[in-house]
Amino acid sequence: MISSRRHGHYNMNQESTAPRVTERPPFDRSSSQDSLDELSMEDYWIELENIKKSSENKQDQEVVVVKEPDEGELEEEWLKEAGLSNLFGESVDDPQESMVFLSTLTRTQAAAVQKRVETVSQTLRKKNKQHHIPDVRDIFAQQTESKEKTPDGTESQSVRTNENKYEGKDDQASSLIVYNKELVNLASEDTPASETDINLEVSFAEQAVNQKENAKDKTQKNKGCDTSLPSFRLPKDKTGTTKIGDLASQDMKKVCYLALIELTALYDVLGIELKQHKAVKIKTKDSGLFGVPLATLLEQDQRKVPGTRIPLIFQKLISRIEEGGLETEGLLRIPGAAMRIKNLCQELEAKFYEGTFNWESVKQHDAASLLKLFIRELPQPLLSIEYLKAFQVVQNLPSKKQQLQALNLLVILLPEANRDTLKALLEFLQRVIDNKEENKMTVMNVAMVMAPNLFMYQLGLKANEQQELAKAAGTANIMLLLIKYHKLLWTIPKFIVNQVRKQNTENQRKDRKAMKKLLKKMAYDREKYEKQDKSTNDADVPQGVIRVQAPHLSKVSMAIQLTEELKASDVLARFLSQESSDVAQTLKKGEVSLYEIGGNIGERCLDDNTYMKDLYQLNPNAEWVIKSKPV
């Protein structure tokens, strides 16, 4: 299916060429909005009209082709995105890595995988593909052949699925893969978590199943009001909170695989269809500022400013808006003059990289209009073609907590450039909202104004007034949640980090086993090898003490006694106390951090409130290194 794009308009509907009624649908202002938010929906329609007027004289430039997947293709693509492509095709002979990966999944994650494997298997049989076609029973049965102890000592258990389509077979053959009890056991009912706590230790999908089984899954209606949103918080985790950017790339890749499977499992449990779109052909500019893919733009920018992660023009526009003062009434809502914006665009394209553009000539409202134009002009949406629909259907999840959980997983799944730019945008929008008393822009007002700019593909669809209003309210609600909870959304759930740790532990165990086998064949002294292997991490460090390395500081190494109250910030403080006052002051600004390296994790930057003894017990074979954070 071809989806036309007119300067940022993403249409994913065959009827997209139909003209859209320009009149705004009526809306009821009697809903529970406070006085400041009374005109929020009006803001949405005014913004929409401003966008339409600004693009009236423009010609079609780029076309995004979004392929409608054939039967089974969607599921096959999903398995590739989830890192399970080696279950099919030529690489199926060596699925060992996938088997380790599958062994760490929860019940609901496993059910989501099995459902897609079954669909692909049936499709391949229909098409009589020549390459190996796995039987879903064979894939999952391998996980239940032995009752091995999992890395944390819990015993593996096979889990039945109610979607089993194969009758008359051994239960073992149709059972799903093992999962770890700690990933699915909810908190004791005797000590329930606060309603505002977000439980990151238990799979979101498993929590949803538990809620349904206990008939406690109460639907929360969208109030459309800032004050109706709960003040969610993250419970303290003694082993430290993990943020996006804290993990090494190899572990982050595993996190993304697990996030996709978890999101799919959550949507499956709640009866929401998750469809990914794929842009297979895009005609785009390969240079310039507006209408250039984020990745291309960053390549240009990194030649000027190495290590930059957010487009320079995006940063400069935000900076220009802030220079004018965030107290300006109607900021982001009041548009700049259309002809002036057009001329500024042309001038920026010609002079920005030369450094000759006169920023003093850019009025504050013009800069705000240019910022929104930049977002709309991206060849692919900031929320990505693949997951734009998934973001949209978040509004259909029953509770605000589940909507937040889904957004958390979707943010993890975004391409890095999109994720970093979105974060910069949301942080800026929050700074605007912080001045709402003066600028009259509440979180609801800002969400209404920004939603059309991030969800422009809605334009041009045939819809009656009721549907139009529902789409407007839905996309604005997602924008509202993104702004309101942006500080929480860049957290990697602990249950996913634990699954990565288990995968790493299992892979290491298999590698050690293979190495010992190899050494034995080569007639080496295996006992000597095992003794060396065992003592590697224990050399010259007594029990209850960790050795922290700091190769770039004056004190390059220090043995530190573990206590119940010792935190990562305390370890840093001990090292910084050895530095000169000037150096220590510089380093205190967050330029260096304590890292957990090796053992059951690749590399992880620790937050200041990490309790070292608790983390040591979770990963006793890790090394501890103080080093600079990456740019």
Secondary structure, DSSP 8 states (H G I E B T S, - for coil): -EEE-SSS----STTTTS----S-----TTSS--GGGTTHHHHHHHHHHHHHHHTTT-----EEEE----TTHHHHHHHHHTT-GGGSGGGGG--HHHHHHHTT--HHHHHHHHHHHHHHHHHHHHHT-SS----HHHHHHGGGS---B-TTS-B---B--TT----SS-HHHH-B----HHHH----TTS---TTB---SS-HHHHHHHHHHTT----------GGGS---B----TT--EETTSB-HHHHHHHHHHHHHHHHHHHHHTT-------EEEE---SSSSTT--HHHHHHHHHHHSTT--S-HHHHHHHHHHHHT-TT-TTTTTS---HHHHHHHHHHHHHHTTTT---GGG--HHHHHHHHHHHHHHSSS-TT-TTTHHHHHGGGGSSSHHHHHHHHHHHHHHS-HHHHHHHHHHHHHHHHHHTTHHHH---HHHHHHHHHHHH-GGGTT----HHHHHHHHHHHHHHHHHHHHTHHHHTEE-HHHHHHHHHHHHHHHHHHHHHHHHHHHHTT--HHHHHHHHHHTTTTT--TTEEEEE-TTSSS-EEEEE--TT-BHHHHHHHHHTTS-HHHHHHHTTTTEEEEEEETTEEEEE--TT-BHHHHHHH-TT-EEEEEE---
